[in-house]
Amino acid sequence: MKFREYTTSSGKLVLAGKSAENNEELVEQVGQNEYVLHTAMPGSPFVDIKAPMDEVSKIDLKEAAIFCARYSQDWRDRKADVAVDVFIGKDISKEKGMKTGCFGVKKSQSIVAKKIDIEGFDRAGGLV
């Protein structure tokens, strides 16, 4: 499996990078109108919801944010609520000289993945 995978409760495929190099690969395949997520703190997978924005519900976004947070260093180190930034593919840029796995983002919104929800995310890949 190239990326971590999760399927939302409504059936949307969600992909997550496993390393800085893998995040580069993930961002390369993101569609212009797909949601992408990353924690506000460094050390997170980039997460891509593989569906057009207008087909993604608030519940899908919340589940993807929990998935993103679950595999972040912020969660690993603090075991507390995690702020997750949400943006779209067309707002991501890569400037010359940026480190592997780092990207610029024009605009984003934030979702907080709650500790209780992250704890309820099963390692097998789903919310319990």
VOSEVO-187377 format. One line per 10 residues: number of its first residue (from 1); their letters; for each residue z, x, y of N, C-alpha, C. Coordinates in nm, 4 decimals. Example, Ala and Ser with C-alpha at 12.3 -4.5 7.8 and 13.67 -1.06 7.14 Angstrom:
1	AS	0.7800/1.3190/-0.5690/0.7800/1.2300/-0.4500/0.7800/1.3200/-0.3300 ~ 0.7080/1.2850/-0.2250/0.7140/1.3670/-0.1060/0.7870/1.2900/0.0030
// end
This chain:
1	MKFREYTTSS	0.0000/0.0850/-0.1172/0.0000/0.0000/0.0000/0.0000/0.0900/0.1241 ~ -0.0986/0.0704/0.2098/-0.1136/0.1541/0.3281/-0.0035/0.1284/0.4319 ~ 0.0313/0.0009/0.4523/0.1333/-0.0386/0.5491/0.2387/-0.1232/0.4781 ~ 0.3564/-0.1355/0.5400/0.4513/-0.2351/0.4919/0.3898/-0.3709/0.5229 ~ 0.4152/-0.4682/0.4373/0.3598/-0.6015/0.4571/0.4691/-0.7069/0.4483 ~ 0.4502/-0.8120/0.5262/0.5390/-0.9275/0.5240/0.4525/-1.0499/0.5515 ~ 0.4834/-1.1600/0.4887/0.4143/-1.2853/0.5161/0.5146/-1.3815/0.5775 ~ 0.4812/-1.4339/0.6961/0.5720/-1.5263/0.7643/0.5833/-1.6564/0.6858 ~ 0.6799/-1.7384/0.7234/0.7007/-1.8658/0.6542/0.5801/-1.9585/0.6691 ~ 0.4952/-1.9347/0.7716/0.3747/-2.0173/0.7888/0.2512/-1.9518/0.7258
11	GKLVLAGKSA	0.2694/-1.8361/0.6595/0.1601/-1.7725/0.5878/0.0842/-1.6648/0.6630 ~ 0.1338/-1.6214/0.7788/0.0659/-1.5154/0.8552/0.1018/-1.3783/0.7974 ~ -0.0010/-1.2945/0.7770/0.0202/-1.1580/0.7300/0.0676/-1.0717/0.8462 ~ 0.1732/-0.9935/0.8218/0.2285/-0.9030/0.9220/0.2299/-0.7632/0.8601 ~ 0.1755/-0.6656/0.9338/0.1702/-0.5274/0.8870/0.2593/-0.4401/0.9742 ~ 0.3203/-0.3370/0.9133/0.4059/-0.2440/0.9871/0.3764/-0.1017/0.9435 ~ 0.3750/-0.0098/1.0409/0.3563/0.1316/1.0110/0.4800/0.1893/0.9441 ~ 0.4589/0.3016/0.8724/0.5685/0.3671/0.7999/0.6078/0.5006/0.8604 ~ 0.5275/0.5524/0.9532/0.5531/0.6828/1.0153/0.4720/0.6884/1.1446 ~ 0.4900/0.7936/1.2225/0.4127/0.8092/1.3461/0.2632/0.8109/1.3156
21	ENNEELVEQV	0.2251/0.8852/1.2129/0.0835/0.8934/1.1755/0.0320/0.7576/1.1286 ~ 0.1135/0.6880/1.0511/0.0751/0.5572/1.0005/0.0684/0.4544/1.1134 ~ 0.1567/0.4679/1.2146/0.1499/0.3806/1.3317/0.0166/0.3985/1.4038 ~ -0.0331/0.5221/1.4100/-0.1645/0.5481/1.4710/-0.2724/0.4684/1.3973 ~ -0.2694/0.4742/1.2644/-0.3671/0.4013/1.1841/-0.3547/0.2513/1.2057 ~ -0.2317/0.2031/1.2120/-0.2093/0.0603/1.2298/-0.2653/0.0144/1.3642 ~ -0.2350/0.0871/1.4713/-0.2806/0.0466/1.6042/-0.4335/0.0498/1.6120 ~ -0.4961/0.1435/1.5421/-0.6436/0.1504/1.5421/-0.7079/0.0237/1.4873 ~ -0.6417/-0.0450/1.3939/-0.7016/-0.1633/1.3323/-0.6584/-0.2946/1.3980 ~ -0.5763/-0.2879/1.5034/-0.5283/-0.4082/1.5713/-0.6437/-0.4755/1.6465
31	GQNEYVLHTA	-0.6529/-0.6068/1.6342/-0.7522/-0.6837/1.7093/-0.7094/-0.7000/1.8548 ~ -0.8050/-0.7174/1.9432/-0.7787/-0.7305/2.0868/-0.6842/-0.8468/2.1198 ~ -0.6905/-0.9544/2.0434/-0.6086/-1.0728/2.0695/-0.5050/-1.0972/1.9609 ~ -0.4533/-0.9895/1.9043/-0.3453/-0.9992/1.8065/-0.2155/-0.9501/1.8693 ~ -0.1056/-1.0125/1.8297/0.0255/-0.9679/1.8764/0.0654/-0.8381/1.8065 ~ 0.1273/-0.7494/1.8843/0.1816/-0.6238/1.8333/0.3260/-0.6160/1.8805 ~ 0.4132/-0.5625/1.7965/0.5548/-0.5508/1.8305/0.6035/-0.4091/1.8060 ~ 0.7049/-0.3701/1.8819/0.7713/-0.2392/1.8678/0.9070/-0.2531/1.9343 ~ 1.0080/-0.1893/1.8793/1.1395/-0.1998/1.9430/1.1372/-0.1345/2.0809 ~ 1.2276/-0.1772/2.1667/1.2376/-0.1195/2.3005/1.2783/0.0276/2.2931
41	MPGSPFVDIK	1.3505/0.0644/2.1886/1.3928/0.2029/2.1670/1.2891/0.2749/2.0805 ~ 1.2777/0.4078/2.0947/1.1871/0.4835/2.0072/1.2315/0.4751/1.8608 ~ 1.1397/0.5110/1.7721/1.1738/0.5159/1.6299/1.1565/0.3829/1.5614 ~ 1.0426/0.3223/1.5808/1.0165/0.1903/1.5270/0.8771/0.1859/1.4674 ~ 0.8578/0.1001/1.3680/0.7195/0.0770/1.3265/0.6482/-0.0037/1.4342 ~ 0.5179/0.0180/1.4492/0.4383/-0.0789/1.5218/0.4100/-0.1887/1.4208 ~ 0.4139/-0.3128/1.4651/0.3961/-0.4281/1.3786/0.2826/-0.5129/1.4349 ~ 0.1906/-0.5532/1.3490/0.0729/-0.6301/1.3885/0.0705/-0.7621/1.3123 ~ 0.0630/-0.8729/1.3861/0.0466/-1.0035/1.3232/-0.1035/-1.0280/1.3123 ~ -0.1534/-1.0358/1.1914/-0.2972/-1.0450/1.1656/-0.3484/-1.1881/1.1803
51	APMDEVSKID	-0.3438/-1.2381/1.3029/-0.3945/-1.3714/1.3349/-0.4188/-1.3761/1.4851 ~ -0.5143/-1.4570/1.5287/-0.5352/-1.4722/1.6728/-0.4088/-1.5261/1.7401 ~ -0.3847/-1.4821/1.8624/-0.2634/-1.5209/1.9353/-0.2388/-1.6715/1.9354 ~ -0.3445/-1.7501/1.9555/-0.3276/-1.8949/1.9670/-0.2896/-1.9619/1.8348 ~ -0.2911/-1.8867/1.7251/-0.2504/-1.9399/1.5952/-0.1105/-1.8931/1.5543 ~ -0.0451/-1.8145/1.6405/0.0863/-1.7578/1.6099/0.1942/-1.8389/1.6807 ~ 0.2891/-1.8889/1.6031/0.3980/-1.9700/1.6599/0.5148/-1.8825/1.7046 ~ 0.6072/-1.9443/1.7763/0.7297/-1.8732/1.8165/0.8095/-1.8307/1.6933 ~ 0.8039/-1.9099/1.5899/0.8739/-1.8746/1.4659/0.8095/-1.7521/1.4023 ~ 0.6751/-1.7464/1.4013/0.6057/-1.6283/1.3498/0.6471/-1.5041/1.4277
61	LKEAAIFCAR	0.6525/-1.5155/1.5613/0.6923/-1.4014/1.6453/0.8348/-1.3581/1.6145 ~ 0.9242/-1.4550/1.5989/1.0638/-1.4221/1.5683/1.0745/-1.3498/1.4344 ~ 1.0042/-1.4003/1.3330/1.0096/-1.3369/1.2016/0.9514/-1.1958/1.2064 ~ 0.8414/-1.1770/1.2801/0.7817/-1.0435/1.2936/0.8757/-0.9497/1.3685 ~ 0.9469/-1.0013/1.4680/1.0434/-0.9193/1.5427/1.1580/-0.8741/1.4517 ~ 1.2044/-0.9619/1.3664/1.3110/-0.9269/1.2718/1.2611/-0.8207/1.1742 ~ 1.1389/-0.8372/1.1260/1.0756/-0.7392/1.0356/1.0661/-0.6037/1.1050 ~ 1.0209/-0.6033/1.2299/1.0100/-0.4796/1.3082/1.1476/-0.4135/1.3240 ~ 1.2451/-0.4926/1.3654/1.3802/-0.4407/1.3882/1.4411/-0.3846/1.2602 ~ 1.4177/-0.4523/1.1487/1.4780/-0.4122/1.0207/1.4422/-0.2694/0.9817
71	YSQDWRDRKA	1.3219/-0.2259/1.0170/1.2763/-0.0919/0.9789/1.2828/0.0080/1.0942 ~ 1.3607/-0.0233/1.1969/1.3720/0.0654/1.3132/1.4929/0.1577/1.3046 ~ 1.4857/0.2680/1.3768/1.5996/0.3600/1.3867/1.7127/0.2961/1.4659 ~ 1.6794/0.2099/1.5620/1.7817/0.1409/1.6400/1.8721/0.0612/1.5462 ~ 1.8134/-0.0137/1.4524/1.8930/-0.0895/1.3555/1.9694/0.0034/1.2624 ~ 1.9008/0.1042/1.2123/1.9634/0.1987/1.1194/2.0873/0.2630/1.1813 ~ 2.0784/0.2983/1.3088/2.1862/0.3731/1.3739/2.2976/0.2853/1.4307 ~ 2.2656/0.1626/1.4743/2.3653/0.0816/1.5439/2.4112/-0.0433/1.4693 ~ 2.3278/-0.0970/1.3811/2.3590/-0.2218/1.3098/2.4034/-0.3319/1.4065 ~ 2.3244/-0.3518/1.5123/2.3516/-0.4522/1.6148/2.2194/-0.5199/1.6506
81	DVAVDVFIGK	2.2250/-0.6202/1.7398/2.1030/-0.6843/1.7873/2.0042/-0.5777/1.8335 ~ 1.8746/-0.6045/1.8152/1.7700/-0.5081/1.8518/1.6687/-0.5760/1.9438 ~ 1.6426/-0.5146/2.0591/1.5396/-0.5642/2.1515/1.4028/-0.5201/2.1011 ~ 1.3122/-0.6156/2.0911/1.1766/-0.5896/2.0413/1.0765/-0.6320/2.1483 ~ 0.9868/-0.5397/2.1848/0.8818/-0.5695/2.2811/0.7628/-0.6305/2.2084 ~ 0.7018/-0.7300/2.2714/0.5853/-0.7991/2.2172/0.4721/-0.7851/2.3180 ~ 0.3547/-0.7453/2.2703/0.2387/-0.7294/2.3573/0.1142/-0.7615/2.2767 ~ -0.0015/-0.7506/2.3374/-0.1249/-0.7814/2.2656/-0.2142/-0.6584/2.2580 ~ -0.3017/-0.6599/2.1588/-0.3860/-0.5445/2.1295/-0.4608/-0.4908/2.2490 ~ -0.5153/-0.5785/2.3335/-0.5959/-0.5315/2.4464/-0.5130/-0.4593/2.5523
91	DISKEKGMKT	-0.3805/-0.4716/2.5467/-0.2936/-0.4060/2.6448/-0.2414/-0.2702/2.5992 ~ -0.2849/-0.2234/2.4826/-0.2404/-0.0943/2.4299/-0.3402/0.0131/2.4705 ~ -0.2883/0.1292/2.5124/-0.3771/0.2411/2.5460/-0.3209/0.3704/2.4888 ~ -0.4088/0.4649/2.4701/-0.3699/0.5979/2.4208/-0.4286/0.6986/2.5198 ~ -0.3418/0.7674/2.5915/-0.3853/0.8673/2.6888/-0.3862/1.0054/2.6238 ~ -0.4729/1.0891/2.6722/-0.4802/1.2264/2.6227/-0.3439/1.2934/2.6418 ~ -0.2990/1.3639/2.5392/-0.1724/1.4354/2.5466/-0.0517/1.3575/2.4953 ~ -0.0692/1.2278/2.4668/0.0434/1.1512/2.4124/0.0706/1.1954/2.2691 ~ 0.1997/1.2005/2.2339/0.2382/1.2386/2.0985/0.1836/1.1402/1.9967 ~ 0.1696/1.1881/1.8739/0.1285/1.1016/1.7640/0.2265/0.9854/1.7516
101	GCFGVKKSQS	0.1732/0.8655/1.7434/0.2570/0.7477/1.7287/0.3039/0.6875/1.8600 ~ 0.2684/0.7488/1.9734/0.3073/0.6977/2.1048/0.1866/0.6342/2.1732 ~ 0.2112/0.5231/2.2417/0.1061/0.4503/2.3101/0.1583/0.3971/2.4421 ~ 0.0664/0.3721/2.5343/0.1001/0.3046/2.6583/0.0745/0.1559/2.6410 ~ 0.1514/0.0754/2.7131/0.1359/-0.0697/2.7078/0.1369/-0.1219/2.8508 ~ 0.0364/-0.2031/2.8860/0.0251/-0.2569/3.0221/0.1337/-0.3577/3.0537 ~ 0.1539/-0.4549/2.9657/0.2563/-0.5564/2.9901/0.3120/-0.6052/2.8576 ~ 0.4385/-0.6432/2.8614/0.5026/-0.6909/2.7390/0.6103/-0.7921/2.7741 ~ 0.6539/-0.8632/2.6733/0.7706/-0.9493/2.6840/0.8699/-0.9000/2.5798 ~ 0.9910/-0.9499/2.5846/1.0928/-0.9009/2.4923/1.1549/-1.0156/2.4133
111	IVAKKIDIEG	1.1832/-0.9866/2.2883/1.2541/-1.0779/2.1980/1.3742/-1.0001/2.1454 ~ 1.4863/-1.0671/2.1289/1.6015/-1.0012/2.0684/1.6134/-1.0463/1.9238 ~ 1.6064/-0.9497/1.8336/1.6297/-0.9770/1.6916/1.7813/-0.9691/1.6702 ~ 1.8393/-1.0797/1.6321/1.9847/-1.0887/1.6166/2.0311/-1.0186/1.4886 ~ 2.1482/-0.9577/1.4994/2.2079/-0.8853/1.3872/2.2134/-0.9711/1.2616 ~ 2.2578/-1.0942/1.2745/2.2713/-1.1814/1.1577/2.1364/-1.2063/1.0896 ~ 2.0289/-1.2179/1.1698/1.8953/-1.2400/1.1132/1.8423/-1.1140/1.0445 ~ 1.8685/-0.9982/1.1048/1.8237/-0.8723/1.0444/1.8966/-0.8488/0.9123 ~ 2.0266/-0.8779/0.9117/2.1037/-0.8633/0.7876/2.0530/-0.9575/0.6793 ~ 1.9967/-1.0703/0.7205/1.9448/-1.1674/0.6260/1.8041/-1.1363/0.5784
121	FDRAGGLV	1.7454/-1.0291/0.6292/1.6113/-0.9915/0.5867/1.6227/-0.9119/0.4582 ~ 1.5652/-0.9634/0.3525/1.5736/-0.9016/0.2213/1.4826/-0.7800/0.2133 ~ 1.5317/-0.6715/0.1563/1.4511/-0.5498/0.1413/1.3214/-0.5747/0.0652 ~ 1.3163/-0.6773/-0.0179/1.1950/-0.7077/-0.0923/1.0860/-0.7623/-0.0008 ~ 1.1227/-0.7918/0.1242/1.0200/-0.8313/0.2186/1.0234/-0.9748/0.2645 ~ 1.1406/-1.0283/0.2867/1.1429/-1.1641/0.3377/1.2773/-1.2035/0.3930 ~ 1.2761/-1.3148/0.4638/1.4003/-1.3687/0.5175/1.4666/-1.4508/0.4086 ~ 1.5972/-1.4358/0.3979/1.6705/-1.5135/0.2971/1.7659/-1.6092/0.3634
// end
